[in-house]
Amino acid sequence: MKGKHVAVSDAKGEAMKPLDGQTGVFTVAPTDKTGRDFRAKGRLQYVGKHHLQFAGSQHYFLKAGPDSPETLLAFSDFDNTSTHKPDKGPLKTWAPHVGDWKPGDPMWRDGKGKGLIGALNYLSEKGVNAFSFLSYNVSGDGDNIWRS
C-alpha cells in the first residue's frame, strides 16, 4: 500500500501495482555453510542471558571488532573523494594494508583499492566478526564520505 501514514497506522492506502495480490512460496532448508560463516551456526536467539546464542551450534555470539574508524570509506582511491574538514585528518590510503591484499581480491583502475581490501583481510585474519563504519557523513565526523 502507498499513501499518507499507511506504514504506521490503520490508514487506508492505494494498492501498489503490480505487486498487490502477488503470492509465492519459499522453502527453508538446512544450511550448506561451514566454518566461520555465521550461516553455519544457526539463527541468533535470546536465551535469557547476557549474550545471544546460535540456535544450531549453541555457541554464544561475542562481538569482536572495531567501531572505528567510522570514516573507513574516506578513501583516497575512490574517485572524487575529498574532505571538507581537513583539520579532522586527511583521506585514508590504508597503505600499511596493501600487503594484506591477495591475488584474486577486488581492485579497480590499475590496482586501486588494495589498501582498503587488505585492511578488511587483516581484520578477518584477526578473527573480527563485526565492525561499524559510516556510509555517508555529510556535515558529520570528517565530512568526507559522500557522493555528489
N, C-alpha and C positions, 0 to 999 in steps of 0.2 A: 504494500500500500504506500501511497505517497500523499502528502498533504500536511497541513499545519498540525503539529503535536501528535501525529499518529504513532510515533515511536515511543512516546512517554505517557500516553493516556488512552482512553477508550474512544477518542475522536474518530469519526468516520473519515475515510480517505478514498482515494481513487486507485483502482486496480492498476498494477503495473504490467502492461502488455509487453512482451509476450510471455512473461514469467507467471502471471496469475493463472492458477489452475494446473500448473505443471506438477507432475508427480514423478517419482522414481524410487529406486531401491539401492542399497549398498550392503555389502557383506563385510563383517568384521572377521578377520581371520587371524590365526596366530602369527606372531612376528617371525620374520626370517632374519632378523638382525642379531648380531653377536658382538662381543667385546665391549668397548667403552660406549658404544652407541646407546643413548638413553632408551631408544625404542626396544632394545633387547631386555630391559629390566622391568617393563610393565608400567602401568599408569601410576603417577604420583598420587598419593592419598593421605588425608589427615587421619592419624591413628590415635589422637588424644595426647600426643607427646610434642616436644618442642620442635622436632623436625618432621618433614614429610617422609613417607616411606614408599618405596617402589612396590607395587602390588605383586609383581612376579618374583623378583629376587629377594624381597623382604629387606633389602639394604636401605639404609636411610640416606636421603639426599642432603649432602653438606655442600653448600655453595662454596666454591673455591675459585677466586679470580678477582681481578682489579675492578674498581669502579672509577678508574682514572687511567688515562686521560679521557675526559668527556669529549675532547676535541680530537679524537683519533683520526677523523676524516679531514682534518685541516691539513691536507697532504699536498706537498709541492708537485707531485706527479699528476694531479688532477688538473686538466686544462682550466684556465681562467679562475683558479682559486687564489684568493688574496685575503689578507686580514685587514679589518678596519680598526683594529686595536693593536698596533704594533707593540705597545707597552706590555701587552699580555704575552708576548713572545712571537717568534717567527713561525712560519708554517713548518710542519714536521717533514722530515725527509726519511725518517726511520732507517737511516744509513747503517747504524750498528746491526740491523737485522737483514741486510741484503744477503749476508752469508747464510741465513736460515732459509732462504728461498730454495726450492728444489726443482730440478728439471721436471717439466710437466705441469708445474703450478701456473696459475694465471699470470699474465703480464700484458702490457699493451704498448704500442708505439715504440718499438725497438728497445724493449727492456724496462720500460717504466712500470712501476708498481711492485718491484721486487722487495723493496724495504717494507711496505705495508703487509704484503702477503707473508714475508719472512717473519714479521712480528707476530702475526697470527699463528704461524707454525711454531714459533718459540713458546707462546702461551700454551698451545696444545701439548707440546712436549713436556711442559712443566706440570701437566695434569689439570690445567684450568678447565672448568666446565661451565663457566659463565663469566661474562664481562659486560659492562654497560658503556655506551657512548651516545652522543647526540648525533642525529642525522640531519639536524637543521638548527642553527642557533643565531639567526639574525638578531642583533641587539643583545645577544646573550654573552656567555663567558668570554669567548675570543672574537665573536662576531666574524667568524671565519669558516663557517660551514653553511653554505647556501649556494643557490644556483639562480642566476639572473636570467 
